[in-house]
Amino acid sequence: MEWLQAAVDYGIIGLLIVLSAVAVAVGIERYRYLKECDAGAFKNKKDLELALTRKMHFIATIGSNAPYIGLLGTVLGIMQTFYVMGRDGMMDTGKIMTGLALALKATAVGLLVAIPAITMYNLLMRKAREIMLEWESRHGG
């Protein structure tokens, strides 16, 4: 069960860091695209909508699943702490609290990934909706 701590530290938190980088990269790419998008170049609304919302699902998926991935890390960390407590018998409460605090860091990292990702997704979708509304007002529907 000693591997659980490494799985949380390097597996779960590492995965969350990678997902955060993906969300930021996609967000920057989408922001640049939306900023320079020429809605008038599109002849129909569906093509415009597809172009504006392309890759947005990555950000939404990362934002909605990061807390669960963090929670998985917390559960694994708590399992590790309980295992050590059971194996060693009597333990110092300081060691128990340290183990639990370290386990909770995975949830904190999950939230630190999710909150900006969901915020970025909402802002980008708002901008995409504005562009579509402008297109509709110019093209009558």
C-alpha positions in Angstrom: 0.0 0.0 0.0 3.0 2.3 0.1 2.6 2.9 -3.6 -0.6 4.8 -2.9 1.2 7.9 -1.7 3.3 8.0 -4.9 0.1 7.4 -7.0 -1.5 10.4 -5.4 1.5 12.7 -5.6 2.7 11.8 -9.1 -0.3 10.1 -10.7 -3.3 12.0 -9.6 -1.7 15.4 -9.1 0.5 15.0 -12.2 -2.6 14.2 -14.2 -4.4 17.3 -12.9 -1.4 19.5 -13.8 -1.4 18.1 -17.3 -5.2 18.6 -17.6 -4.8 22.2 -16.4 -2.2 22.8 -19.1 -4.5 21.4 -21.7 -7.4 23.5 -20.5 -5.3 26.7 -20.6 -3.8 25.9 -24.0 -7.2 25.2 -25.5 -8.6 28.3 -23.8 -5.9 30.5 -25.2 -6.4 29.1 -28.7 -10.1 29.6 -28.5 -9.8 33.1 -27.1 -7.5 34.1 -30.0 -9.9 32.5 -32.5 -13.0 34.2 -31.1 -11.2 37.5 -31.0 -10.3 37.4 -34.6 -13.3 35.5 -36.0 -15.0 37.0 -39.0 -18.6 35.9 -38.5 -19.5 37.5 -41.9 -17.4 34.9 -43.7 -19.9 32.2 -42.7 -23.0 31.7 -44.9 -25.0 29.6 -42.5 -25.5 29.6 -38.7 -24.6 26.0 -38.1 -21.2 26.3 -39.7 -20.5 29.4 -37.6 -21.6 27.7 -34.4 -19.4 24.7 -35.2 -16.4 26.9 -35.7 -17.0 28.9 -32.6 -17.5 26.0 -30.2 -14.9 23.7 -31.6 -12.7 22.2 -28.8 -14.7 23.8 -26.1 -15.8 20.4 -24.8 -12.2 19.8 -23.7 -12.4 22.7 -21.3 -15.8 21.7 -20.0 -14.8 18.1 -19.5 -11.7 19.0 -17.6 -13.5 21.5 -15.5 -16.3 19.2 -14.6 -14.1 16.1 -13.9 -11.1 17.7 -12.1 -12.8 17.7 -8.7 -13.6 14.0 -9.0 -10.0 13.2 -10.0 -8.9 15.2 -7.0 -11.4 13.4 -4.8 -10.0 10.1 -6.0 -6.6 11.2 -4.9 -7.9 12.1 -1.5 -9.6 8.8 -1.1 -6.4 7.0 -2.0 -4.4 9.1 0.4 -6.8 8.5 3.2 -6.7 4.8 2.5 -2.9 5.0 2.7 -3.2 6.8 6.1 -5.6 4.2 7.5 -3.4 1.4 6.2 -0.4 2.8 8.0 -2.5 3.3 11.2 -3.7 -0.3 11.1 -0.3 -1.7 10.4 1.6 0.3 13.0 -1.1 0.2 15.7 -0.9 3.2 18.0 0.1 6.3 16.1 0.9 9.9 17.0 -2.1 12.1 16.2 0.4 14.5 14.4 1.3 11.8 11.9 -2.4 11.0 11.4 -3.3 14.6 10.7 -0.3 15.1 8.5 -1.3 12.1 6.4 -4.9 13.3 6.1 -3.7 16.9 5.2 -1.5 15.5 2.5 -4.4 13.4 1.2 -6.6 16.5 1.0 -4.1 18.3 -1.3 -5.4 16.2 -4.2 -8.9 17.7 -3.7 -7.4 21.2 -3.5 -5.5 20.7 -6.7 -8.6 19.4 -8.4 -10.5 22.5 -7.4 -7.6 24.7 -8.5 -7.9 23.1 -11.9 -11.7 23.0 -12.1 -12.6 26.6 -11.0 -10.5 28.4 -13.7 -11.4 25.9 -16.4 -15.2 26.3 -15.8 -14.8 30.1 -15.6 -12.8 30.1 -18.8 -15.4 27.9 -20.5 -18.2 30.2 -19.5 -16.4 33.3 -20.6 -15.6 31.7 -24.0 -19.1 30.4 -24.5 -20.4 33.9 -23.7 -18.2 35.4 -26.4 -19.2 32.7 -28.9 -22.9 33.5 -28.2 -22.3 37.2 -28.7 -20.7 36.5 -32.1 -23.6 34.3 -33.1 -26.2 36.9 -32.0 -24.3 39.5 -34.1 -24.4 37.1 -37.1 -28.1 36.5 -36.6 -28.9 40.2 -36.4 -27.0 40.9 -39.6 -28.4 37.9 -41.5 -31.9 38.0 -40.2 -32.2 34.8 -38.2 
